[in-house]
Amino acid sequence: MEMSRLSHWFWPGVSFLLSVLWLWTQLRQRRSAPGARTSAPGWMHQRVEVEDALKAACTLSRAGEAWGGEELARSVRLPEALAEEVARALIALAWAEKDVQGRMHLTEEGQARGWELVRAHRLWERYLVDRERMHLEAVHAEADRREHETTPQELERLDAELGYPAWDPHGHVIPAPGCQVPSPAGRSMLEEGTPGSRLRIVCLDDEPAPLLAQLLVLGFRPGVDVEVVEREPDLLRLRLDGDVVPLASAAARHVSVVPAPALLVPLGELPVGSRARVVELQGGGKHQRRMLDMGFVPGAEVCTIRMAPLGDPIEYLIKGMAVALRGEDADTLLVEELWDD
């Protein structure tokens, strides 16, 4: 009887342990030999699931949450039992660890790999739109496939070929190598959409794909200004290019906006003590990335603290941190000045 009970759990446990060890070995081999490729469909399926879960875990961790199988299942739309297995694989790969309460946290190695996948995905979306002329609503799925097959060396070559872009075509920030993805720019249109307000679209969610396709047909794209004409419990009516278009509240959650400015001025021209809202970043891709890493994302509020005796550099307060910029760098940030009520 005892042997029967032992065999009941022993062989399934051994089978799971061997599968996790095999997955760990394959991923380690891939990271140590960047040029290596494997064409086994089963391996690709397992690796994609684990790495997609890792990206989702990065988002959960950025929100300051510890997470478990239930949250992970919801994020990656997997059955909870399968999400629990994937979570155990993340631990086996040293990408995550469990605390004394049984909640999950990413390790430094896991965070680095997760943000590398996000960076690869957004660079591939930029490439697919700019070089292969793929429709915006179609690039997400193709970029999701390519991101898992891209070595670090290939990723750096892709970045250089594209000119180090700071934004993907949906308006998401592309981080620099080794940098965490900045917080999303702006707020959802549902939060900002009060009647009479003028808003500038800065980002569209790339999922769900059918909703993105509908938004594009209506004319919604990063950089487009809209005016909120009317708001009903489940609907916004917006003026876009002279036409009034309806937008369901559920869809408005997937559109990020900032207030559309009446007048833009270079940040470097504002006097000490003034407050402003970042609207636009000019300059090349690497310069834009550096500004984004310091917190100068569209929609962020900035205050001029002090100037050096000769007027350069200028110190600013952005997201609770003091940052010094040369005047020529500050002038590449176009802002809308804010006035106290």
ZAKE-724869 format. One line per field, with one value per residue: chain; x, y, z of N, C-alpha, C in turn; residue number from 1. Coordinates in pm, whole numbers. Example, Ala and Ser with C-alpha at 12.3 -4.5 7.8 and 13.67 -1.06 7.14 Angstrom:
BEGIN
cadena <- A:A
n.x <- 1319:1285
n.y <- -569:-225
n.z <- 780:708
ca.x <- 1230:1367
ca.y <- -450:-106
ca.z <- 780:714
c.x <- 1320:1290
c.y <- -330:3
c.z <- 780:787
num <- 1:2
//
This chain:
BEGIN
cadena <- A:A:A:A:A:A:A:A:A:A:A:A:A:A:A:A:A:A:A:A:A:A:A:A:A:A:A:A:A:A:A:A:A:A:A:A:A:A:A:A:A:A:A:A:A:A:A:A:A:A:A:A:A:A:A:A:A:A:A:A:A:A:A:A:A:A:A:A:A:A:A:A:A:A:A:A:A:A:A:A:A:A:A:A:A:A:A:A:A:A:A:A:A:A:A:A:A:A:A:A:A:A:A:A:A:A:A:A:A:A:A:A:A:A:A:A:A:A:A:A:A:A:A:A:A:A:A:A:A:A:A:A:A:A:A:A:A:A:A:A:A:A:A:A:A:A:A:A:A:A:A:A:A:A:A:A:A:A:A:A:A:A:A:A:A:A:A:A:A:A:A:A:A:A:A:A:A:A:A:A:A:A:A:A:A:A:A:A:A:A:A:A:A:A:A:A:A:A:A:A:A:A:A:A:A:A:A:A:A:A:A:A:A:A:A:A:A:A:A:A:A:A:A:A:A:A:A:A:A:A:A:A:A:A:A:A:A:A:A:A:A:A:A:A:A:A:A:A:A:A:A:A:A:A:A:A:A:A:A:A:A:A:A:A:A:A:A:A:A:A:A:A:A:A:A:A:A:A:A:A:A:A:A:A:A:A:A:A:A:A:A:A:A:A:A:A:A:A:A:A:A:A:A:A:A:A:A:A:A:A:A:A:A:A:A:A:A:A:A:A:A:A:A:A:A:A:A:A:A:A:A:A:A:A:A:A:A:A:A:A:A
n.x <- 84:194:398:243:116:341:443:241:275:544:659:520:622:898:895:805:1016:1233:1150:1156:1429:1532:1424:1550:1819:1814:1750:1969:2176:2110:2144:2417:2526:2480:2433:2304:2030:1714:1489:1286:946:805:987:1006:744:727:930:842:604:704:875:695:539:729:762:507:522:716:572:380:552:654:437:458:377:376:333:128:25:-240:-259:-66:-175:-400:-278:-138:-326:-364:-464:-505:-372:-174:-36:72:260:430:519:670:869:992:1110:1289:1463:1594:1486:1285:1170:1036:867:838:568:473:445:545:849:1052:1389:1704:1825:1603:1443:1611:1620:1348:1291:1463:1332:1097:1208:1313:1074:946:1130:1123:858:878:1054:903:692:825:1015:919:667:434:94:-25:-194:-124:133:197:162:351:589:594:654:911:1068:1143:1330:1553:1889:2108:2315:2207:1994:2118:2227:1992:1880:2071:2052:1799:1836:1834:1565:1322:1059:802:576:322:342:468:745:1077:1324:1668:1961:1985:1832:1546:1205:1047:774:442:345:130:-229:-523:-775:-1028:-1001:-916:-1102:-1303:-1595:-1538:-1261:-939:-737:-431:-333:-109:-39:-139:-288:-158:-299:-635:-610:-833:-967:-769:-750:-1002:-978:-779:-908:-1097:-933:-759:-440:-100:-5:-223:-473:-768:-1103:-1315:-1649:-1890:-1999:-2120:-2259:-2145:-2005:-1804:-1814:-1630:-1453:-1287:-1069:-1266:-1496:-1749:-1705:-1809:-1693:-1659:-1659:-1513:-1329:-1194:-1026:-801:-658:-408:-353:-250:-307:-389:-172:-203:-4:326:647:1007:1165:1395:1357:1195:1143:1303:1123:893:631:566:428:544:534:636:921:1214:1490:1748:1722:1880:1922:1656:1591:1761:1651:1400:1472:1546:1307:1154:892:612:347:443:501:711:941:1119:1406:1657:1915:2249:2512:2585:2370:2365:2441:2084:1871:1620:1310:1178:946:996:1271:1584:1724:1988:2023:2186:2146:2096:2006:1776:1619:1531:1310:977:728:425:340:236:-9:-76:-390
n.y <- -121:123:150:178:425:585:554:677:957:989:934:1122:1353:1329:1339:1603:1750:1672:1782:2055:2090:2028:2237:2454:2397:2420:2694:2815:2727:2858:3127:3132:3066:3264:3243:3008:2801:2645:2419:2270:2220:2175:2267:2544:2623:2590:2764:3015:3047:3063:3289:3487:3493:3591:3856:3955:3932:4123:4357:4336:4349:4607:4757:4743:4517:4204:3879:3600:3272:3316:3592:3594:3414:3557:3775:3667:3519:3239:2907:2865:2650:2583:2825:2819:2614:2736:2946:2803:2716:2962:3010:2795:2870:3074:3323:3418:3433:3301:3444:3440:3446:3311:3449:3582:3719:3897:3817:3999:3911:3801:4032:4178:4012:4012:4286:4307:4147:4298:4528:4419:4340:4588:4719:4549:4593:4859:4826:4658:4824:5051:4950:4715:4791:4704:4679:4862:4735:4473:4419:4343:4066:3947:4068:3962:3698:3720:3835:3639:3495:3643:3722:3883:4019:4046:4210:4451:4523:4562:4779:4979:4991:5099:5351:5404:5437:5604:5545:5305:5214:5228:5413:5344:5354:5283:5128:5207:4992:4764:4920:4988:4981:5292:5433:5423:5683:5965:5948:5739:5791:5769:5855:6121:6237:6478:6675:6925:6928:6931:6695:6516:6233:5994:5729:5401:5102:4786:4555:4443:4308:4338:4561:4760:4776:4889:5137:5256:5274:5466:5683:5728:5784:5798:6129:6262:6510:6545:6650:6649:6619:6535:6344:6035:5778:5530:5605:5815:6113:6239:6502:6479:6567:6737:6581:6421:6153:5845:5683:5400:5364:5149:5109:5350:5321:5209:5399:5628:5958:6305:6639:6855:7100:7461:7640:7583:7586:7600:7416:7524:7798:7882:8069:8060:7885:7842:7622:7339:7126:6839:6795:6727:6562:6650:6601:6347:5980:5858:6074:6135:5900:5926:6148:6044:5840:5994:6081:6261:6228:6248:6434:6444:6649:6931:7134:7439:7479:7610:7820:7808:8051:8165:8096:7836:7507:7422:7352:7114:6995:6683:6433:6407:6413:6587:6722:6814:7000:7086:7397:7369:7109:7121:7282:7113:6994:7036:7217:7285:7565:7578:7726:7852:7806
n.z <- 0:90:-102:-329:-289:-287:-550:-681:-662:-710:-975:-1149:-1027:-1072:-1350:-1399:-1282:-1444:-1689:-1633:-1576:-1828:-1981:-1857:-1919:-2201:-2237:-2110:-2275:-2509:-2435:-2384:-2627:-2865:-3142:-3178:-3281:-3255:-3398:-3301:-3263:-3017:-2824:-2896:-2842:-2561:-2471:-2564:-2418:-2154:-2170:-2251:-2023:-1850:-1944:-1880:-1604:-1551:-1597:-1393:-1173:-1200:-1130:-862:-733:-562:-695:-798:-916:-1000:-1072:-1273:-1456:-1536:-1661:-1881:-2001:-1960:-1857:-1504:-1382:-1570:-1572:-1316:-1348:-1533:-1374:-1188:-1360:-1415:-1168:-1159:-1360:-1243:-1277:-1124:-783:-478:-199:166:211:-1:-234:-555:-689:-922:-1010:-1044:-1278:-1410:-1447:-1618:-1847:-1911:-1974:-2189:-2377:-2412:-2525:-2763:-2887:-2937:-3100:-3323:-3403:-3486:-3700:-3872:-3950:-4057:-4244:-4367:-4430:-4306:-4196:-3914:-3731:-3761:-3680:-3419:-3357:-3533:-3444:-3189:-3244:-3357:-3156:-2972:-3107:-3146:-3108:-2862:-3003:-3260:-3194:-3122:-3368:-3515:-3378:-3431:-3710:-3743:-3646:-3372:-3252:-3039:-2992:-3040:-3314:-3203:-3007:-2772:-2544:-2645:-2475:-2389:-2426:-2156:-1987:-1783:-1889:-1925:-1730:-1868:-2098:-2042:-1966:-1951:-2200:-2099:-1837:-1870:-2034:-2026:-2100:-2345:-2321:-2481:-2628:-2679:-2852:-2737:-2724:-2827:-2720:-2815:-2808:-2750:-3084:-3273:-3166:-3186:-3465:-3523:-3395:-3550:-3797:-3733:-3719:-3509:-3389:-3266:-3178:-3286:-3239:-3042:-2957:-2678:-2707:-2591:-2309:-2213:-1995:-2091:-2313:-2522:-2710:-2970:-3134:-3428:-3673:-3776:-3780:-3580:-3375:-3226:-2928:-2743:-2386:-2286:-2491:-2481:-2266:-2370:-2502:-2470:-2352:-2349:-2223:-2489:-2604:-2594:-2656:-2733:-2583:-2569:-2308:-2190:-2200:-1996:-1694:-1365:-1114:-1257:-1376:-1581:-1840:-1998:-2345:-2598:-2742:-2898:-3133:-3193:-3188:-2978:-2806:-2735:-2598:-2377:-2248:-2185:-2007:-1791:-1703:-1848:-1986:-2213:-2078:-1819:-1531:-1481:-1301:-1294:-1112:-1047:-1192:-1324:-1257:-1508:-1655:-1748:-1658:-1624:-1355:-1288:-1147:-1165:-1148:-872:-856:-879:-1168:-1377:-1673:-1977:-2149:-2427:-2442:-2284:-2444:-2640:-2543:-2569:-2410:-2226:-2050:-1712:-1502:-1179:-1019
ca.x <- 0:282:464:145:100:467:453:136:326:687:693:482:715:1024:872:802:1151:1316:1109:1206:1573:1556:1394:1657:1939:1800:1758:2107:2257:2079:2203:2563:2563:2379:2399:2237:1888:1652:1366:1188:823:771:1076:966:618:753:1010:758:514:778:924:578:503:831:726:391:569:784:468:325:652:666:325:489:303:418:230:118:-26:-367:-231:8:-271:-483:-197:-97:-445:-341:-531:-426:-284:-57:39:150:375:520:581:775:980:1062:1195:1397:1556:1648:1426:1191:1183:914:893:785:423:438:428:658:923:1154:1529:1766:1843:1472:1403:1694:1574:1213:1295:1526:1225:1011:1285:1316:940:915:1217:1070:738:926:1110:797:616:910:1091:839:539:324:-11:2:-270:-73:274:217:179:476:698:595:724:1053:1141:1196:1434:1656:2002:2149:2393:2112:1913:2197:2236:1861:1866:2157:1997:1680:1873:1808:1436:1277:919:750:470:202:367:537:886:1178:1432:1807:2009:2007:1748:1407:1109:982:630:370:318:-9:-331:-624:-874:-1144:-973:-895:-1202:-1415:-1648:-1468:-1116:-866:-640:-340:-308:35:-14:-250:-255:-151:-393:-663:-588:-955:-994:-669:-791:-1116:-928:-707:-1008:-1158:-836:-680:-299:-17:16:-348:-549:-913:-1177:-1427:-1771:-1995:-1968:-2231:-2207:-2064:-1967:-1750:-1825:-1506:-1434:-1159:-1062:-1392:-1608:-1777:-1703:-1836:-1593:-1706:-1572:-1420:-1222:-1118:-924:-684:-600:-341:-355:-209:-378:-333:-126:-239:120:445:770:1120:1178:1504:1318:1110:1217:1307:997:779:593:525:398:616:444:705:1066:1279:1625:1765:1672:1958:1894:1522:1597:1824:1552:1296:1528:1550:1171:1087:797:496:250:509:516:848:955:1254:1450:1761:2009:2387:2535:2589:2248:2380:2317:1961:1826:1475:1252:1094:909:1056:1417:1648:1801:2052:2034:2241:2040:2063:1925:1645:1542:1472:1185:870:640:317:354:121:-29:-152:-529
ca.y <- 0:238:162:227:570:649:559:766:1094:993:944:1255:1455:1315:1385:1750:1799:1654:1877:2188:2089:2034:2373:2539:2370:2476:2840:2850:2705:2964:3253:3124:3053:3348:3207:2879:2800:2513:2421:2178:2294:2167:2359:2681:2649:2606:2885:3133:3061:3107:3426:3576:3508:3677:3994:3991:3947:4254:4460:4323:4396:4752:4813:4730:4404:4065:3814:3455:3206:3374:3716:3560:3353:3664:3861:3600:3448:3095:2841:2888:2536:2596:2941:2775:2541:2835:3017:2715:2720:3089:2992:2703:2944:3185:3449:3460:3364:3306:3493:3354:3442:3234:3540:3578:3840:3872:3843:4097:3845:3792:4164:4214:3937:4057:4414:4283:4098:4412:4612:4350:4345:4723:4746:4476:4663:4975:4776:4605:4937:5142:4885:4617:4855:4623:4757:4875:4638:4338:4402:4291:3920:3914:4108:3867:3579:3747:3875:3521:3435:3745:3721:4018:4083:4084:4320:4575:4560:4613:4912:5072:5005:5185:5485:5414:5506:5613:5508:5210:5282:5247:5519:5294:5389:5178:5162:5183:4862:4753:5012:4949:5056:5397:5423:5470:5826:6007:5873:5688:5889:5759:5939:6261:6284:6559:6756:7050:6915:6896:6594:6465:6090:5963:5586:5308:4965:4701:4445:4339:4350:4390:4697:4848:4798:4982:5271:5308:5310:5591:5792:5743:5752:5886:6262:6321:6583:6528:6732:6576:6696:6492:6221:5960:5676:5427:5653:5949:6164:6314:6569:6437:6613:6799:6487:6373:6006:5785:5590:5332:5385:5036:5133:5468:5278:5162:5514:5717:6096:6417:6760:6918:7234:7578:7703:7509:7664:7517:7415:7610:7940:7913:8126:7984:7885:7810:7481:7308:6986:6794:6758:6669:6551:6661:6547:6211:5872:5839:6188:6116:5794:5978:6232:5957:5772:6089:6109:6362:6162:6332:6437:6464:6788:6968:7267:7496:7506:7714:7828:7842:8196:8205:8049:7700:7432:7457:7240:7094:6892:6598:6309:6405:6411:6704:6686:6929:6989:7198:7474:7317:6989:7162:7342:7009:6952:7133:7206:7381:7623:7562:7841:7821:7856
ca.z <- 0:95:-232:-425:-270:-328:-696:-732:-679:-738:-1116:-1202:-977:-1146:-1487:-1400:-1253:-1563:-1794:-1594:-1597:-1972:-2026:-1804:-1998:-2335:-2232:-2078:-2394:-2606:-2391:-2392:-2768:-2928:-3279:-3184:-3309:-3250:-3476:-3244:-3233:-2876:-2751:-2924:-2772:-2419:-2447:-2587:-2305:-2036:-2189:-2247:-1882:-1790:-1978:-1800:-1466:-1544:-1584:-1258:-1077:-1210:-1055:-720:-679:-566:-775:-791:-1036:-1045:-1145:-1395:-1549:-1591:-1748:-2005:-2050:-1955:-1745:-1383:-1357:-1658:-1525:-1200:-1400:-1591:-1262:-1134:-1456:-1393:-1051:-1195:-1446:-1162:-1320:-1021:-655:-397:-64:273:198:-120:-347:-648:-724:-1023:-977:-1134:-1407:-1473:-1493:-1734:-1964:-1945:-2044:-2319:-2466:-2444:-2618:-2892:-2946:-2985:-3214:-3438:-3452:-3561:-3825:-3958:-4005:-4136:-4350:-4440:-4462:-4255:-4131:-3772:-3652:-3785:-3644:-3284:-3359:-3599:-3354:-3078:-3291:-3383:-3035:-2904:-3190:-3171:-3014:-2822:-3109:-3365:-3144:-3131:-3510:-3554:-3319:-3507:-3846:-3736:-3599:-3229:-3230:-2900:-2981:-3138:-3390:-3122:-2911:-2652:-2538:-2667:-2382:-2428:-2376:-2013:-1911:-1761:-1970:-1845:-1712:-1987:-2106:-2043:-1893:-2044:-2243:-2011:-1719:-1906:-2130:-1979:-2211:-2373:-2315:-2602:-2589:-2782:-2837:-2731:-2730:-2844:-2682:-2934:-2792:-2849:-3223:-3341:-3118:-3247:-3605:-3523:-3359:-3666:-3898:-3689:-3732:-3387:-3402:-3183:-3232:-3333:-3137:-3042:-2861:-2619:-2728:-2499:-2237:-2159:-1904:-2157:-2446:-2544:-2847:-2991:-3262:-3487:-3812:-3816:-3765:-3445:-3377:-3094:-2877:-2621:-2270:-2277:-2589:-2438:-2171:-2446:-2570:-2374:-2400:-2265:-2267:-2609:-2564:-2674:-2700:-2692:-2570:-2524:-2162:-2148:-2198:-1881:-1581:-1240:-1042:-1343:-1390:-1718:-1872:-2117:-2454:-2715:-2736:-3028:-3137:-3242:-3106:-2855:-2719:-2681:-2497:-2255:-2182:-2130:-1891:-1680:-1658:-1930:-2074:-2237:-1969:-1689:-1488:-1451:-1242:-1304:-974:-1042:-1305:-1292:-1272:-1649:-1721:-1802:-1681:-1554:-1273:-1293:-1063:-1248:-1077:-740:-863:-938:-1287:-1442:-1818:-2052:-2214:-2559:-2423:-2234:-2553:-2725:-2478:-2587:-2294:-2207:-1916:-1623:-1415:-1057:-1022
c.x <- 86:352:369:126:225:476:350:186:469:717:642:576:847:1009:873:942:1241:1280:1158:1356:1609:1533:1503:1784:1931:1813:1900:2197:2233:2145:2355:2612:2462:2342:2319:2089:1837:1520:1261:1063:788:856:1034:840:643:829:926:664:586:824:809:533:602:801:607:431:644:683:407:423:667:553:345:422:392:303:236:60:-153:-345:-159:-85:-357:-405:-166:-209:-416:-428:-443:-330:-158:28:124:274:478:592:692:895:1060:1155:1314:1503:1625:1600:1327:1219:1058:950:825:633:378:415:558:717:1024:1293:1584:1785:1710:1423:1480:1646:1435:1214:1366:1424:1132:1080:1289:1181:913:1005:1167:943:777:979:1000:715:702:973:1008:698:419:221:6:-71:-216:65:293:244:311:596:708:667:875:1132:1207:1312:1555:1765:2035:2228:2303:2029:1989:2211:2104:1841:1946:2101:1878:1712:1838:1677:1395:1135:887:630:339:218:430:686:972:1296:1569:1852:2034:1922:1607:1316:1045:834:559:341:168:-98:-437:-724:-998:-1125:-971:-1011:-1322:-1463:-1575:-1317:-1058:-748:-554:-312:-157:61:-145:-204:-256:-236:-517:-655:-715:-989:-896:-707:-906:-1070:-855:-802:-1074:-1063:-750:-537:-219:9:-109:-419:-699:-974:-1296:-1551:-1875:-1952:-2095:-2175:-2115:-2008:-1908:-1776:-1711:-1506:-1293:-1160:-1196:-1514:-1625:-1790:-1732:-1724:-1643:-1607:-1471:-1304:-1134:-1010:-793:-616:-539:-326:-286:-292:-311:-294:-180:-114:237:566:883:1136:1286:1469:1237:1193:1213:1172:877:756:545:494:470:515:517:855:1121:1419:1627:1722:1747:1932:1755:1520:1656:1727:1442:1346:1533:1411:1094:997:679:393:311:520:661:851:1099:1297:1549:1845:2148:2409:2535:2469:2253:2478:2200:1915:1674:1435:1153:1071:984:1208:1470:1739:1857:2066:2108:2127:1999:1983:1785:1558:1486:1343:1083:764:527:328:223:112:-112:-291:-547
c.y <- 126:260:214:376:643:662:653:908:1099:1015:1072:1364:1451:1368:1537:1807:1787:1753:2017:2197:2096:2173:2469:2522:2433:2627:2886:2833:2815:3095:3250:3109:3129:3305:3080:2896:2658:2520:2328:2253:2291:2261:2504:2715:2674:2735:3011:3154:3116:3252:3526:3598:3599:3824:4041:4014:4079:4366:4455:4378:4546:4821:4799:4611:4280:3992:3663:3400:3269:3501:3688:3500:3459:3750:3797:3514:3298:3034:2850:2773:2544:2716:2906:2698:2636:2912:2932:2710:2849:3079:2903:2772:3059:3320:3503:3381:3387:3353:3402:3346:3362:3319:3545:3716:3803:3897:3951:4037:3833:3925:4204:4143:3982:4188:4402:4234:4211:4502:4550:4360:4482:4763:4673:4541:4785:4933:4732:4716:5020:5075:4787:4667:4772:4714:4752:4768:4496:4313:4333:4141:3880:3951:4012:3738:3604:3776:3757:3457:3527:3736:3865:4091:4129:4204:4452:4619:4619:4754:5015:5096:5100:5326:5510:5486:5502:5563:5397:5274:5298:5361:5473:5328:5266:5211:5141:5049:4865:4844:4958:5036:5164:5372:5478:5619:5851:5922:5830:5798:5884:5845:6087:6322:6354:6647:6890:7038:6878:6809:6553:6317:6066:5814:5509:5170:4878:4575:4496:4393:4401:4532:4796:4878:4897:5124:5334:5351:5443:5710:5815:5694:5841:6018:6332:6390:6558:6622:6650:6665:6663:6362:6161:5848:5574:5472:5792:5987:6264:6380:6540:6475:6666:6710:6450:6221:5954:5688:5531:5354:5272:5052:5249:5433:5241:5274:5606:5856:6187:6538:6821:7061:7344:7644:7623:7601:7569:7528:7512:7758:7979:7968:8035:7998:7848:7660:7458:7160:6949:6748:6682:6668:6559:6601:6404:6107:5854:5952:6173:6009:5845:6066:6148:5885:5863:6128:6208:6295:6255:6320:6461:6613:6813:7109:7313:7539:7621:7709:7856:7992:8245:8152:7907:7624:7484:7333:7235:6987:6812:6466:6295:6403:6538:6659:6814:6903:7109:7269:7416:7188:7025:7217:7238:6953:7063:7110:7309:7436:7610:7682:7797:7883:7968
c.z <- 0:-38:-337:-414:-316:-478:-757:-755:-727:-886:-1180:-1156:-1049:-1288:-1495:-1377:-1374:-1673:-1763:-1614:-1744:-2026:-1981:-1888:-2136:-2334:-2201:-2200:-2496:-2566:-2402:-2534:-2851:-3068:-3290:-3209:-3293:-3321:-3419:-3204:-3085:-2793:-2772:-2846:-2624:-2391:-2463:-2469:-2182:-2052:-2195:-2103:-1811:-1820:-1894:-1654:-1448:-1526:-1444:-1155:-1080:-1136:-905:-654:-672:-635:-759:-919:-1089:-1125:-1276:-1499:-1615:-1690:-1882:-2064:-2068:-1846:-1620:-1354:-1443:-1616:-1403:-1245:-1459:-1481:-1200:-1229:-1441:-1272:-1085:-1281:-1373:-1210:-1218:-895:-573:-256:39:272:76:-242:-427:-670:-831:-965:-1072:-1274:-1482:-1525:-1618:-1860:-2007:-2022:-2179:-2420:-2507:-2547:-2757:-2962:-3008:-3102:-3339:-3490:-3534:-3697:-3921:-4022:-4099:-4257:-4432:-4472:-4418:-4186:-3980:-3690:-3665:-3726:-3509:-3286:-3423:-3512:-3236:-3118:-3301:-3255:-2967:-2980:-3209:-3065:-2974:-2931:-3223:-3322:-3154:-3276:-3560:-3502:-3398:-3646:-3847:-3686:-3455:-3199:-3083:-2881:-3081:-3208:-3315:-3022:-2782:-2660:-2564:-2576:-2444:-2373:-2227:-1927:-1897:-1846:-1883:-1831:-1835:-1980:-2100:-1953:-1992:-2078:-2155:-1887:-1754:-1986:-2069:-2093:-2223:-2372:-2452:-2562:-2707:-2754:-2838:-2747:-2749:-2797:-2807:-2922:-2721:-2992:-3292:-3295:-3178:-3391:-3614:-3492:-3478:-3776:-3863:-3701:-3609:-3413:-3308:-3253:-3279:-3215:-3154:-2939:-2810:-2629:-2621:-2432:-2180:-2071:-1971:-2291:-2439:-2689:-2867:-3127:-3311:-3634:-3862:-3803:-3619:-3452:-3237:-3056:-2747:-2508:-2255:-2373:-2546:-2337:-2242:-2525:-2464:-2434:-2300:-2309:-2389:-2576:-2655:-2731:-2646:-2687:-2531:-2373:-2115:-2141:-2075:-1766:-1458:-1168:-1126:-1348:-1532:-1731:-2000:-2222:-2563:-2693:-2877:-3020:-3185:-3142:-2975:-2756:-2657:-2573:-2366:-2178:-2116:-2005:-1770:-1633:-1741:-2034:-2098:-2125:-1833:-1658:-1446:-1396:-1254:-1164:-970:-1169:-1252:-1316:-1416:-1727:-1773:-1713:-1600:-1479:-1270:-1192:-1148:-1173:-945:-739:-928:-1051:-1348:-1591:-1873:-2124:-2349:-2549:-2376:-2346:-2650:-2666:-2494:-2479:-2303:-2064:-1840:-1530:-1294:-1067:-921
num <- 1:2:3:4:5:6:7:8:9:10:11:12:13:14:15:16:17:18:19:20:21:22:23:24:25:26:27:28:29:30:31:32:33:34:35:36:37:38:39:40:41:42:43:44:45:46:47:48:49:50:51:52:53:54:55:56:57:58:59:60:61:62:63:64:65:66:67:68:69:70:71:72:73:74:75:76:77:78:79:80:81:82:83:84:85:86:87:88:89:90:91:92:93:94:95:96:97:98:99:100:101:102:103:104:105:106:107:108:109:110:111:112:113:114:115:116:117:118:119:120:121:122:123:124:125:126:127:128:129:130:131:132:133:134:135:136:137:138:139:140:141:142:143:144:145:146:147:148:149:150:151:152:153:154:155:156:157:158:159:160:161:162:163:164:165:166:167:168:169:170:171:172:173:174:175:176:177:178:179:180:181:182:183:184:185:186:187:188:189:190:191:192:193:194:195:196:197:198:199:200:201:202:203:204:205:206:207:208:209:210:211:212:213:214:215:216:217:218:219:220:221:222:223:224:225:226:227:228:229:230:231:232:233:234:235:236:237:238:239:240:241:242:243:244:245:246:247:248:249:250:251:252:253:254:255:256:257:258:259:260:261:262:263:264:265:266:267:268:269:270:271:272:273:274:275:276:277:278:279:280:281:282:283:284:285:286:287:288:289:290:291:292:293:294:295:296:297:298:299:300:301:302:303:304:305:306:307:308:309:310:311:312:313:314:315:316:317:318:319:320:321:322:323:324:325:326:327:328:329:330:331:332:333:334:335:336:337:338:339:340:341
//
